């Protein structure tokens, strides 16, 4: 055996824990495949392995070109290991981590051998930056997404995207991806020239289509790599006229300043200044344009280090970890697989629940209502929403038509006889829900779960007429169901673990972030929202202008003002809930200030909120875009009847703190009373269900950040003025007296 043949055999494969290097037809195929996990992430261990492999790759005379591919069918590389970032305790440590990532990925960009990225599945963050550094990119249609989501966790790209992306694709689209974190499909990436070649996924009829597609992708990538060897340099991209003009404008100091100022104004308008990461992206990209790539890499690393130490980043990483935790079913595998899903009620909520279930394409969905007219309205809502999904290229026209054709509509309970779970979404009336439950139990099989979609009615009261209460559970969806990510599952003492496991499993497959809470007045989300609502009503009674209340609550970080939110929820719903919570929860929800009478008078006057066209605001169909929504003067007259003299001059700071104190104290009380199992679920529920500012991380994270003693001091000061509604709960007092205690360790 001569030396050359011996060397080829030795070099046939290099295997590490996360990476392998195989030589095929003179092409070095580097495969990412971290063991024991669904996705590949750029951990320190993996980065060390890659540095070793890329060095061997570059030094090998046998290898003429390269392919980087994943061994996981649904994931190329998901990005950097979040835990690795969270471990950085100083700005310097985070900056050095960023620079090590840059160094690793720059070895790809600087390689004299052409390297092809073969993408199938999610290619995000550091994964997309690795692909950007390659000389050619191939992606599988309909199975791949590419993006830079770092701003969503309070960071900016750490390995060269600020330098490379704006040079590769049209500047406006590059900035949109960097500033918003929005990802693009493979087809969109091809149009942008982020991807050079698309590969069709193999169709049905193949035993393992994902495996075959991966094999095919690798074959195509090897061929592309070999072709690049003969071309020496990739084909130059032709720029459109708009791109040429944009690039010319960026080279002009005056126009460049104008462009970046406009982008900054837009960012500040959207973020209200609460999120520094997008502004940091703008500064780094401007540095790249004005001072070149090397200065850009340094600016990127310095900015990354700075952002990693911000409170916003820590809060958003905490939420990310919370989402991961809430996407796990801790109750095990259900005994019965859910195939047939029934939904009773084809109104806004019922139709929404049916739609998100249909989208998963694995369930038979039957929608039941009392009349064909009601069913048709529900069908129209679902059809309209699916058409929007087609326009946004989330689903195809064929998929939309197939979903609508498989949706069964009925006015008969008999058509639910084969259901594995039935979710009722009828009106919030206990007697009505009792009738529905009793009628269902006469039809459905023994194993069938009966779930009730309610925002406040106690589940144990609904289940009190059931012959099998172990199969009854609460599933509180949020409106609009197809957009709101949270599902709050409510259990009673009689709900079986298997029922809980099945409900969670369905919620996760519907694409929801699931929290599980114990039954109680208002459960968790409704209870804490109502506490804040009661304080908002008190502020109105003290003469605070509704528009000011909205503006101040939005400045705190809420996406919608407190008064506008009440109109959206429905003043009739708010009135109903406050009455339900008044007796079981005592003074915090009592009618001491006759606030529930104010709501009742508004309801009696027909001012129900947006749904009736009038609430505290007037909702005009032909309102000019951008104009302020007018206040309902008749509603203001009703509010004025209950006006009290303000206890003191109310500042914006007081408005924010009073509503926040009530909200947070009630959240901690829910943990104290075991309504909540974990603070993580409390934070996730508040942010994704109620719009609590994400940059604050949720009520429990926020208490840890500012210190429980700070909140308690505020509450005691307000209690001296406003009474027992501001009495801090015992668990909050415990944390205030012992500063070593934390709700969440981020």
N, C-alpha and C positions, 0 to 999 in steps of 0.2 A: 504494500500500500504506500503510494507516494505521499509526501507531506501535504500537498494541496487537497487530496481526497480525505486524508485524516482530519485536516482542519475543518472541512465541510461537515463531516460527521459530528465533530465536537460542537460545531457552531449551529447544528441543526435546530437546537432549541436551548434557550436560556430561560429558566423558570424561577420566578420569585413568588412570594406570597400573593401579591396583588397583580403582578404583571408577568407576561411571557413574551419572549422574542423568538419568532420562527422565521426561517429564511425559506422563501418560496420563489423560485424562478429569479433569484437575485434580488428579490424585494424583502426587506425586513418588516415582518408583520408584528407590530407591538399591540398586544391585546390587554386591555384593562378588565379585570374580573375579580373584584374583592370578594373573599369568601364570606358566607353567612349573612349577606345583606342583599337587598333588592337593587340597590344603586351603588355606583362607584362615586366616591368622594375623594377630593384631593387632601388626604391626611399627610402628616409628617412622614409616616412610614412609607406611604405610597410614593411621595415625592422623592424620598431617598432612593427607592428602588428605580424610579424613572431616571434619575440622574445617572445611576450606574448603567442602565440599559442604553440610554441615548449616547453615552460616551462610547460604549462597545459598538453601537450602531454606526456612529460617525467614524470610528477607527477601523472598521472592517473593510477590507478590500473586496470581499465577496459581495457585500451589500451595495447595490447601486441606487436604490430608492427605498422609500418606506411607506407603510400604511399604519395608521393608528385607528384601532377599532375596539369595540366593547364586546365582552362575552355575554352581556345581559341584553335580552331582546327588547326591553322597554326603556333602556337607559344607556346613553353614551357616557357622559359624566355629569353628575348633578351639581357640581360646584365644589367649593372648599368645605371641609369639615367644620361645621358651625362650632362644635365644641372646642376645636383648636383655636378659633378666634376668641371665644369666650374666656379661654384660659389666659389670654394676654392681660396682664395687670397694669402695664404701663404703655404709654404712647410709643416708646422706643421699641418695646417687644412686638407690638402690632406692626410697626413700620418694618422691622427686620423680617417678620413673617411674610409681609407683602413682598419685600425684596427677594426673599428666597423663592417665592412663587414666580416672580418676574424672571429671575435667573434661570429657573427650570424651563419656562416656556420660551424664553429667548433662545435657548439652545436649539429649539425646533426651527424658529425663524431664521437663525443664522446657519443652519445646516446647509452644506453645499450639495447635499443630496435631496432631491425633491421628496416631500412627505405629503401624503394624502390623508385627510380626515374622512373616515367612513362612518357616517352618523345614522344611527337608528335609535329612536326614543328621545328622551329629554337631554338636551345639550345646553346646559345653563351655567351662568356664572363663570367660574374658572374653567369649566368644560368648554364653554363657548370661546373663551379666551385662548384655550389650547388649540381649538379648531381655527381660530383667526390667525394663529401663528403658522399654521400649515400652509403649504403652497397651493393646495387644491382641496375643495370640499365637496363631498358627495353625501346626499341625504335621501332617506327612504320616504317617499310620498306618504301622506296621511298617518305616518307613525312617528314623525320627528317634529320637535319644537326647539327653537334656538332663542336665547335671550340672555340679558344681563339684569337679573332681578335684585342686585345688591342694595339698591336704594330702599327696597321694601323691608330690609332689616337695618336701616340706618347707616349703610356703608356705601362705598363706591367700588367699582371694579378694581381688583388688586393685582392683576397680572397683564396689563397692557391694553385693555379694551378702550380706554380713553385715548390711547395713542393710535390704535389700529382701526377701530370700527369706523371712525369718521373719514378715514382715507379709503376704506373699502366700499362703503355703500353711500348713497346720497346723504349729505350732511343733515338735513332736517329729520330724516328717518333715524339716522344714527343717534341724534340727540334725543329723539323721542324714546328710543329704547333705553338709553342711558339714564334719562331723567325720570321715567315712569316705571321702569322695570318690566314693561310689556314685552312679551315674547312673540315670535312669529312662527307660522307653520313653515314646513319645508317648501311648499309652493310659493308662499310669500317671500321666503328667503331667496329663492331662485330669481324672482322678479327683481329683488333688490341687489342681486349679484353677491349676496352673502354666501350663497351656495352655487357651485359651478355646474353640478349635474344632479338630476333627480333619478332615483331608481324606483320602479314600480314594485309595490309589495305583491307577492304571489297570491293568487286568488284562492277560493275554496277548493276542496277536493284533495288537498295535500295533508298528510297525516300530521305533520308539525310545521305549519306555515311559517311560524316565526323563525324556527331553526333553518329552514330552507332559504328564507329571505336573507338571513344573516350570512349564509354560505354564498349566496348569489351576490350580496353586497361586497363581500370580501373579494370575490372573483373580479367584479367590476373595478374595485379599488386597486387591485394588483395590476390590472391591465392599464388603468389610468396612470399609475405610478411609473410603469415601464415606458408609457408614451411620453411622460414628462422628461424622462432621461434624454430622449432624442431631441426634444424641443429646447432643452437647456433652461429656458425661462417660460413661465406661463404666458399665455396669450394676453396682450395688453387689452384692458377694458376700454370700450368707447364710452365717453361721457355724453350725457344729454346736454342740450343747450342750457337748460335751467341749472344743471350741475356746474357747468363751466362758468355761468354768471355768478352762482353762489360762491364758487371758489375764488373768483376774481374779487368779489365783495369782501371775502374774509382776508384777502391779502392787503386790502386798503384799510389803514388804521382807523379812519373816521367811520367807514361803513361797518367794520368789524365791531367797534365799540357800540354802534347803534344796534347791531344784531344781538350782541350779548346782553345789552341792557334790556332789550325787548324780551329775551328769553328769561332774564332774571325777574322782570316784572310779572311775567306769566307764572313763574314758579312761586313767587311770593303770594300772588293772588290765589293760587290753588292750595298752597300749604299754610297760609296765614303766618308764615315764618316759624312754624313749629318743627319743621324738618330741615336740618342743615345739610344733609347729604346731597340733595340735588344742586344746591348752590355750590357745594364743593366740587361737584362734577363740572360745572360751568367754568370754575377757576382753573381746573386742571386742563380741560380741553383748550381753553384760551392760552394757557402756557405752552401747550404743544404747538399751536399755530404760530405763536410769536417767537418761541425760543427753540423749537425742534424736539425730536423724539427723546433724546437723552434727558433733557430738562423735564420733559413730560413724564417719563418714568419716575424720576425723583419726586416730582410734584405729586404724582399718583400715590407713591408710597408714603410720603409725608402726610398727605390728606387722609389716607386710609388709617394711619396710626392715630391721627387726631379724632376721626369719626368713631373709631372703635372704643374710645374712652368717653363718648358722650352718653348722657342719660337716655337719649332717644334710642341709640343703638342697643343699649342694655335692655331697654323696655321691649323693643321690637324682637330682639333675639329671644327674650323670655316668652313672648307671644308665639314665636315660631316653635319653640320647644313645647309650649302648651298645646299647639295644634297637633304636633306629632304625637303627644301623649293622648290626646282626645280622639285620635284616629285609630286607636287600638281597642279591641274588644276584650276587656278584662274578665268577662263572664264566660268565656270559652266558646266552643262550637255548638250551635243550636242542634237539638235532636232532629228537628224536621227542617228540611230545606224549603225556603219560601219560593214558590213558583207562581202562585196565583194571588194577586193583590186586589182587594176590593176597596173602593173609596165611596163613602156615602156623603152626598152633598156636592153639587157641581158649581158652587159659588166660587169666589175668588180663591179661597184657601183649598177647597176640594179639587178644583181644576188644577191648581198649582201642584198639589201633591201627586195627582195622577200624571201630570206632565214630567216631573223629575223622576218618577218611577219608570215611565215609558222610555225616557232617554237612555236608560241603562241597557235596554234591548234584551233583557234576560227574564223579564216578568210578563205574565199575562195580566192585563189591567182591566178591571170592570168598574165603570163609573155609574153609580146609582143615584137617582133623585126621584122626586114625587111626580114630575111631569116631563113630557118630551120637550116642552118649551124651555124649562130650566136646563135640561141636558144639552140642548142645542146651544144655549148661551155659554155653557162650560166648554163645549166642543169648539166654539168660535174662539174662546180665549186661548185654548191650547193650540189651535191651528195658527192663530196670529203670532203667538210666541215662537212656535217652531219655524214659521216663515222668517222671523227675525234671525233665528239661529242659522238658517240657510244663507241669508244675506251676509252674515258674518263668517260664513264658511266653517261653522262649527259642525254642521251636519250637511249631508247632500240632499238634493231634492228627492231622490229615491228613498233615502232613509226617512225623511219627513212623511212621505206618502205611506210608507210601510208602517210607521208608528201609528198614524191616524187610522189606517185600515185595521190594525190589530186592537185598537181601543174599543172595547165593548161598552155600549151604553144600555141602561135598563131602568125600568120603573118597578121591577119586581125583585123582591128579596130572594126568590128562588134561583136567580142567576148568580147568586153569591154562595151557592151550596158547596162549591169545591174550593173555597178560599182558604188560604193558609194564614192570612192576616187580613182583617178589615179595619180600615182607618175611617172613623166617622168624623166628619167636619161640618156638622149641622150647627144651628144657632146656639149661642151660649145660654141654654135654658135647661135646667136640671131635669125637669119632667120630660122634655123632648128627648134628651139623651137617654133617660131611663127606658122610654118606649122603644127607641132604636136598639138598645142593648138587648132587651127582652125579645124583640122580634128576631134579631140576629141569632140569638142562642137557640132558637127553634129550628134554624136552617143550617148553620155552619157545622162542620165536623168538630169532634171533641178537641182536636189539637189546635184548632184555629184561635189565633190571638185577636182580641178586640181592643183596638187602640183608639183613644179619644183625643182629638185635637182641640185643646182648650187652653186658654191663657190664664184662667183663674179658678174655675170650678174644681173643688177638691176631688181627686181621683177616687178616694175611698167612698165618697158619697155617690159618685157615679156607679162604682162597683158594688154598692150595697144591695142592688137588686139582682146581681149576677148569681147564677148557679155555680159558676167556676171562676171566682174572683182572682185565682192564681193566673188566669189568662188575660186579665184586664190591666192595661197600662196606659199612661199618658204619653202622647207624642205631640209636643208643642212646637209647631212650625211657625216661622216668622214670615210676614208678608213684605214684598212678594216672594213666594216660595222659591221661584226659579232663580232669584238673585241673592236672597239672604242665606248665608252659609250655615247658620246655627240650627241645630235641633236639640231641644231640651226634652229629655226623657224623664218621666216622673213615675216613681215606683211607690207602691204601698207596702205595708208589712206583709200582705198576702200575695204580692206579685212574685211568681217563681223566678229563679235565676235563669231558667231556660227561656222564659218569656222575655226577660230583660236582654238576654244574649241575642235573641231573634230580632227584637226591635232595634238594638244597636247595629246589628249586622245589616239590616235593611237601610237604616239611616246612613251608614257608611257607604253602602253601595249607591245610594241616591246622591252621593257626593257631599254629604253634610259633615260638619264638625260637630261631634256629639258630646253633650255633657249629660250626666245622669244625676238626678237630684231626688231627694225624698219628698213625699207628699206633704203638703202644708199649705196654709193660706197664701195664695199667690205664688206658690213654689219658690223659685229664686228670682228669675228675671222680672216677672210682673211685680213682685213684691218690692224690689229695690227701685224699679222705675216709678212705682206709685209713691214711694217715700219722697223721691225728688219732685214728682208732680205736685204733691201736697205743699211742698215748700214754694214751688212756682206759683200756685194759687194764692198762697199767703202773701207773696211779693206783689201779685196783682192787686190783692185787697189793700195793700199798703200804698197803692198809687203808682207803682212802677209801670211805665209804659210798656205794652207788649212788644213793640218793635225793639225797644232797648233791651228787654229781657232776651229776645232772640239773638240780637247782636252780641250781647255779653256772653251768652252760653256758647255761641259759635267761636268767640275769641278764646274760650277755655279749651276748645278743640273738638267740640261736637260737630258732626256734619250738618245737623239740622238744629235750628233754635228750639228751645223748650216749648214755646207757645205753638210754633208750627208743628212740632211733633205731636202735641195734643190734638190738633186738628187732623193730623194724618191718622193717628190711632183711632180717633172718633171720640167726641165729647160724651156721647152716650155710653161708649165702652168704658171710658174713664169714670163716669158717674156710677156705672154698675159695679166696677171693680172696687172703688173706694168704699161703697156700701158693704161689699162682701168682706173687706179687710178690716173695717172699723171695729167690729165686735171682737174677733179673735186676737187682734194685734194691739188693741188698747190705745193709749193716749197718742201714740205717734200717728195713728190713722183716724183719730176720733174727730167728731164734729165740733170741737171746742170753738172754732172760729166760724162755724156754719159754712165751711168751704164746700161741703157736698151739696148744700142748698144752692150755692151759686151754680154748680154744674147742672143740678136738676132744673133750675130755671132756664138755663141756656138750652137744655134738651127740650123742655116744654115749648120753648119759642121756635123750635125747629132748627136750631143752630147746632148741627151734629158734627160739623167739621167739613173737610173736603168732600166727603161722600154726598152731602146735601147741598153743596155749593156755597154754604155759609157756615162759618164757625166763629172764631175770634177774628179771622180774616174772611174776605170775600174771594171766592174762586171763580174768576171769569174765564170762559172758554176762549175768548178772543183777546186776552191780555197781550199787550205789546211785549215782545221778548226783551228782557233786561229792565223793564219797568217794575217799580215796587208794587207788591200786592197790597190793595187797599184794606184798611181795617174795617170791620163790621161795626158801625157806630151804634147799632141797636144792641149788639152784644156788649159793647163798652158801657152802655147805660145800665145793663143788668149787673155787670161787675161793679159799677159805681155804687149800687145799692148796698153792697157788702164792704165798702171801703172803710177802713179804720185809719186812724192817725198813725203814721209810721213812728215806730219807737225811737228812731234816730235817723239822721241823714244817711241814706243808703248809697254806698259807693259801689262801683263795678266789682271791686274785689270782694265786697260783702255778698253781692248777688251770687258770684261764682262759688264762694266758699260755703254759703248756706245750703245751696243745692247739692254741692259735692259732699258736704258733711253728712247730710241726710242719706244720700245714696250709699256712701262708703260704710257708714255705721250700720245700715241695714244689711249690707253685704256681709260684714263681719258677724253680725247677729245670726245670719243664716249658717255660717260656719260653726258658731258657738252652739246653735241648736241642732246641728247635724243634718240640716236641710242640704247643705253642701258637704261633700266628702273631702274635697281638697281645695285649697286656694287657687290652684291652677285652673280648675273648672270654673271657679268664680270669676277669674280674670277673663277667660275665654268667653264665658257667657255674657259678661258686661260689654266686652269689645265687639264681638261678632253678632250679638243679638240686639244690643241697645245703643251701639255707637259710642261707647266710652272711648275717649281719645287714645288711639293705639300708641302714640308716642309716650303716653304715661304708663302703658303696660297693663292696665287693669287696676281695679281698686286695691287689691292686696299688694301688688307690686308697688303701687303708688305710695301706700302707707309705709312700706319698707324704705322707699326712696327718700321720703320727706321726714320720716320718723313718726311713730305712733304718738309720741309726746307732743309733737307739733299739732297734730290733728286734735288730740284731746284738749289741749290748751284752747284751741279755737272753739271747740264745742262747749267747753265750760263757760267761756266768755259769752257765747250766744245763749246758753241755758240761763244765765243770769238775767238776760233781756227777754227771751222768748219762751222760757219755761222748759218743761220736761221733754218736749220733742227733740231737744238737743242733748239729752242725757247720754253720755257715751256708754256703750255696752261693756260688760265685764271683761271680755276677751281683749277689747281694745285698751282698756285700762291696764290689763296685765302686761301687754306689750309696751305700753307707755312707761310703766314702772321698771321694766327690765329691758334696756336697750339692746341686749344681746339676742333677744327673741326676734325672729323674722318669720313672715308667712311664706316667703319664697326665697330660695337661694339661687340667684342667677349667676 
